[in-house]
Amino acid sequence: MKAFAIASIIAVSQARGPLPTAVFHGLGDQCVNPGMHDFARELGLGTGAYSHCVEVGNGSETSFFGNFQK
């Protein structure tokens, strides 16, 4: 059953084309940092889809003290 579900997801994604990817940085990081920018770009190149790092709040400060769900 699990293999069937995975095969179905792959078939649907291939039929529709690559899906865009949202990247969220970890604690103490920011999307403007070169590593995060490069990671999002490489992810997009590897998948053939649009990829973008989403900045929530004001970067590293919010990643420690903010509430992601808000």
Secondary structure, DSSP 4 states (H G I P E B T S, - for coil): -HHHHHHHHHHHHHHH-PPPEEE---TT--TTSHHHHHHHHHHHHHHTS-EEEPP-TTTHHHHHHS-TT-
